[in-house]
């Protein structure tokens, strides 16, 4: 069971998404309709595995609201949800420490899967987050895996270090290698060192 706080100022959206999560065994899902409500619930001292924040709801002030919640006690992870899918917004949210950026336009099934992944420690972004400089941006988790590879660790050791399944690490190795244009783990480590990524 994961404890989730879902904040959205549209009653129908909030209740529908919460119902989907609870039907899939995620939850309990606490609810808030604005940023003040989120901070009030967090102030009551209950911890949350994931807080989902609507980017455009009252009181958020853009990324300021994200920063406030990220610095709150008892919050394991925070993700933004938004009716608009902007690559710049998603990248900024992730760079500030969000676990993910989830557009409300994805299917309910995909939304639940995104939440499950984020609760499990994965970073979720629905678009390839490009392109700062020459490289397609690696996700936070892909960078963790790349650092492990460069340190000579096996997939099993990397999985243990980051509390992941070994199959998840293999998936990250695959996507990270593709982004770097690497043929295998050793080649990925060489590219990482050449480009001073680690």
Order of alpha helices (4+ residues) and beta strands (2+ residues): beta-alpha-beta-alpha-beta-alpha-beta-alpha-beta-alpha-beta-alpha-alpha-alpha-alpha
